[in-house]
């Protein structure tokens, strides 16, 4: 089996994007290709058709490869939940919560066995595997227990490409330093260097490229220009790096940036709407007067709910609603909209009952068993009968306390409710905005009071737009990357 490994000199060097692009390039050449990341630490997750949880980035890469996402492509998912603890998910199922200091003692051997089992399976199913590392492969304090980078490359004898973000500065030092800290066996696997996020004139970089190739003995196989990637990064740090569009917009939607925000990939389709400005608002900031406010998912609902209260954002949201504002809660954000969140088993910390925002007549109990499954339902609001696809990932059981002021959003009332004023919406359906007719109908619900003309709703779902984005990304990378020498 042929395998390509993509590692980076730093986090956010562009590894995920590069794997996505190469998967698409090979798929278009009719190669049976699959992505792989042995261990992923992220709060953006996806539920496979089998109901198993995996990193969302690997789902995106699978779609780029033209295949169905599977947990074999991301055997280990770590979901940080504060206080140096993470939920451990092996092959799509939660197996425990562990302190960072205890993780490798408890899960290293089991984790590596899981990784190799998945690699053996993928070897039988595909012709080429495009693997992604994590962070840097040269963290000397972690290398002996690194399950993601060069251990995988050595196991597969993978031709490895080292990606460096030149926009950060210090790219040559990053490359040389990374190579210097690799073991000789690991360094021998590095077959090419990719300089990513280059904004300047290529001719001015040439002397540096020549020096780097002569000094390291490794060719620079690509200089990729800055690409405003529409694809999600793996963690919430990327929200700090998002550039605000300068193009004119008609609606502003504020998304509360919880300390432990999860699944903010839900909002990529909204971000793609040229008439919509997405604004991430920290709890300590002023909410302002947006056209709608969204409370997104959270890995620790109770802790982030407490942050809303202590920061004053809870009162800002209540005042916004009282003034006629529109609020939507998704997953953890939906739970916060209720009257009570109860944690009888102390799964999120200290056991007890916690008062919610009181905007929907619901109560949520944090339970041991996690719900993770794909859904296909029919909407009642904002229009009757719209088909809606999505997926659930939650550890709470929500019950309705009073049905007088709310109606079910979907034909399954367990998924969520909207109040009779259609100003407060709450539900468990991740990926709801991927459904373009539903998304546009909801946006038109916001546009109408502003006197704005309605947007057309008879458009393809976001997945079709995403397919076009894959091809644009592949076209760009393919024009700069010498893949032939790697393959």
C-alpha positions, 0 to 999 in steps of 0.5 A: 500500500502507498501511504503519504504522511503530512506533518507540520512544523507547528499547529495550524501549518495547514496539514488538514487542508493539505490532506483534504486537497491531496485526497481530492486530487487523487480521487479525481485521478480515480485512485481509491484513497482514504484519509487517516489521523490516528489521534485527534484532539478536537471539539468539532466532531461528526457522527458516521452513518454507523452512529460513531463519533469521529473528528469532523476534519477527517469527515471532510477529508473523506468527503473530499476522497469521495468516500463515506466517513468512518471511524477507522479514519480517526480511531482516537478522538480526545474531547477536552472538557476543562481542568486538564481532562478529556473524554476519550473516544475509541473507534467512535465510542466514549470509553472514559474521562481521563486526566492528561497526566494519566492518559498515556499510562492508561490508553497508550498501548490500547490506543496504538493497538486500535490505530494499527487495527484500523490501518490494517483494515484500511490497507485492505480497502484502499490503494493510497492512505493520506495521513495527517499528523498533529501539532509538531512531530518534534516535541521532544517531551512527547515523542516517546508517547506520540501516537499521531506523527512519525510512529504512524509514518514509520509503521507505514513506511510513508513518504512524508511531507513537512508543511511550514506556515511561512506567514507566521515568520521563521519558516526556515528555522522551523523546518531546520529545527524540526528536522534536527530534532527527528531521529535519523530513521524519521528524518529519512522518511521526509521526502519533501517540504511544503511552504504554505500560506505564502503571500509574497513574490516567488522570485524573492523566495527563490534564494531561500528555497535553494539554501534550504534544499542544499542545507537539508538535502530535501526538495521543496515540492510546493510553495502554496499561496495564501488560501482563504480556506472555507473548511473548518479547523479542528479547534476553537483557536481558529476562531481568533484567526478568522478574518471578517469579510469587508463585503456588504452584508444585510444580516448580522448573526452573533454566535456566543464563543463559549470557552469550550465551544463545540461543533462550530462547524455547524456555522460554515454554511451560514458563513458561506451566505454572502448576505450574512455576517457571522460575529463570534462574541466572547461572554465578556464582550458586548452583545450589541444588536444583531439580527439573531444570536446563536448559543452553539454546542459546548463540551461542558454545558454547565461550566459554560452556562456559569460563565454566561451568568458570571460575565453578565452575558446571560442578562444581555441575552435575556434583555435582547430577547425582551427587546424582541431579539431572535435566539437559537440554541444548538445542543449545549446551547439548547440545554442552556435555554431551559429552566434547569440543567441537572447533573446528578452524577457529577459527570461535568464536575460537581453534581447538582441542579443549575438554573438555566436561562429560563427562555424555554420550558425544558429541563435537561439531565446529564446522563451517562449514555451519550446519544450519537446518531444521524437523523432525517426528519421533517420540519414544522418550523419555519416551514412545514414539511421541509426535509432536514438531515443532521446528527445528534451528539449529546449526553443530556436527556431533555424533557418538556415541562410545559407545552403551552408556549412551545411547539416541536420544531420537527416531527420528532419532538425530542429534537427541539422546540420553538416558542409561539412567537418564533423568537426562541429556537432550540434543538439537538440537530447538528448540521441543520444549516447544511440543509439549504432550503431550511437555512434560507427559510430561517434567514427569510424569517429574520429578513422579513422584519427588516423589510428585506426581500426573501432569498430564494429557497430552491437551492442545493444543499451545502454538501453540493457547494462543498463539492465545488469547494473541494475542486477549487482547493484541489485545482489550486494545490495541484497547480503548485504541488509536485505530487508525481515525485512523491507518488 
